[in-house]
Amino acid sequence: MIHCLCLHLLKYQSGLIAMTDQPNRESLEHFLRTISDSLPTPPPLYCLVGALALGAWGRIHSTKDIDLLMVAEESQPARLVISLNAKGFKVDQKWLDQNPFAANRVNRLFHESFQDIPLDVIFVADKHEEETLLRRQPFTIIGIQTWVYGPEDLILMKLKASRPHDFEDAMSIAQNPSLQLDLDYLWSWAERLGLQSELHYVLISARP
């Protein structure tokens, strides 16, 4: 079974999925399958996040890496890296040296056959991120079964970041006519995270 793999260069619109031409379809499919085949058995609870999930629920957002959110139990990070190393992935030590405070939160890896596409493994940091893994949703791209953030959790993650483009991303999800957002869930977590005013702004701004 192929687990959690997805690409940021996607968009649901009128039932169609659109892709940009970089990276190309064939190299992307090979890389996603390589990641899937390189995960430990059994795989830990995880899903792809960030711009990857945004392409499923909102606007296309170009990016040059693949982000994987994963549980952070004590044994999981080392187990994951060992499994990935055995399949040709190597930790980007230069990046870690330049980002020392990210070491316990993010591991950046490259594969020897896909040097232009880094894989960022992000370990959960709070209760909401743990919840996102329990609420992950299935998604299929290039014949690969995937898991992505749910739309409500992606909105909340964008509000946490609170950069101008994050608000635009959150609004693009709220404006998706094919979605029925769970507003009770959104408001409950917004209150717990202190993001009520940000959520109110996004929902009001997204109205036609």
N, C-alpha and C positions, 0 to 999 in steps of 0.2 A: 504494500500500500504506500502511495506517495502522500506525504503529509504536507505541512504548511509552507507552500511556495507561491509567491505572487509577484507581479511586477508593477512598478509605479506608473508606467506609461500605458495606462488603461483608462477607459471611460465607458460607463454605461450610458447610452443615449439612444432612445428608440430601439432598444434591444440589441444594439450593436456595440462591439468593443473596438475602439480605435487605438492604434499604436503608432508611435513615432518610429523613425527608421534607425535610431541609435540607442542602444546596441541593436543589431539586426535580430530578426526573429529566431534564426537558427542558433546563433551563439547564445542568445538569452535562454532558449529552451535547454540547451546543453548545460549552461551554468546552473539553472534552477534544478535540473535533474541531478547534477553533481552535488549540489548542496543537500538535496533530499537523501541521496545515497550515502552521504558522508556523516549523517547524524547517528548518534548512538542508538542502540537497540536494547530495550524499547526507548523511543524518543521521549524527552521531557516535554512538559506542557509548554507550548510556544505558538506564536503566530507572527506574521509579517506586518509591519506597522509603518507609520509615517506616510510618505508620499505613495508608497505601495498601496495602502488601504484607501488613500484619498482618491486614487484613480477609479476605484470601485464605486465610491459613494458620492464623490463631488467632482471637482475640476481636475484636469490633467495637470500634474506638477512635475516638471522635469527634475531629475536627480541622477547622480552618477554612482550611487551605491545601493546596496540592498540591506535593509534593517530588519533584524529578527529580535523580537521580544521574547524573553524566556524566564521561567521561574529561576529563583536564585538560592535554592536549598544548598546547604554546605558542600555537598559532593558534586553538584551539577556543573559548575563552571569548569573544573578540572576535567571531569568526565567528557564534557563537550569538546574542549580543546584537544584532548588526546585523540578523540575520534576523528576530528577534522584534520589534525596533523597527519594521521595515518593515511588520509586520502588526498594529500597534496596541499592542504591549506597551511599557511604559516602566519603567525602573529606579526603584525607590522610594528616592529619594535621602535622604529623611528617615530612613528605616530604616537606611540605610548610615551616615549621620552618627551615629546612636545606637549603632551596632554596628561601629565602625571596624576592630576586629580580625577581623571576619568577612568583610571585603571580598575577600580572596583565596581564600575558601572558599565563600561563599554570595553569590548575586545574588538579590535579591527584586524581582519585577516584578509589575505590575498591567496588566490589559488594559482599555481604555477602555469595553468593553461588559460587563465582569464585575468591577466595582470592589470587590465584597465577597469575592473569592476570590483571594488572592495566589498567585503561582507562585514557589517557591523552587528555584533551580537550584544544586545542591551539586556541587562538583568533588571528585573522589577525592583522598584525602589519604594513603593508605598502600597497601601491597601487598595487604592483605586486601580493601580496597574495589575495587581493580583486579580481584581474583579474583571478586568478586560480580558484576561486569558480564559476565564470561565465563561465569558460571553462572546468569545470569538465566533466568527461566522464562516461557513464554507464558501469557497470561491473557486472557479475553474478557469484557467488560462492556458492556452496552447496544449490542451489535453491533460493538464496537470491539476490535480485536486489540491486546493490551497486553503489556508485559514487567514483571515484578516481581522483587524479591529472591527467591532460593530460601529455603526455610524454615530450613535450617541457617545460612545467612549472616545471616538476620534475627535468629535467636537470638544469634549472636555479636555483632551490632551492638547488640542490647539489653544484652548483658552488658558491652560496652564502656561504655555510658552508665551502667549500674549504679544507676539511681534505683529507688525501690520499685516504681513502676508498670512499669518495664522488666522487672523480674524476673517480675511477674505476666503481662506480655505474653509473655515467653519460655516460661513454664510453659503458657500457653494453646496455644502451638504444639506443645510437647512432648506435650500431652495430646490432640492431634487424632488420633482413631483412624484416620483415612483416610491418614495420613502414615507413611512408613517412613523415618525420619531416617537419614542417613549418619553413623553414630557415629564411624567412623574419621576422617572429614573433620572433624567437630566437635572431637574430642579433639586432632587434629593442630594445628588452628588455635588451640585453647584453650591448648595448650602454648606455641606461638609468641607468643601475645598475653599470656601470664601470667594466664589466666582459668580455670585448672583447677578451683579451689575453687568459683568461681561456677557453672561448668557442672555440677559434681557436685551442687551444691545444687539447681539447676533440675531436673535429671533425676531426682533422688531425690524431690523435692517433687511432681513431676508424676505419680508412680506412683499408681495407684488404691488 
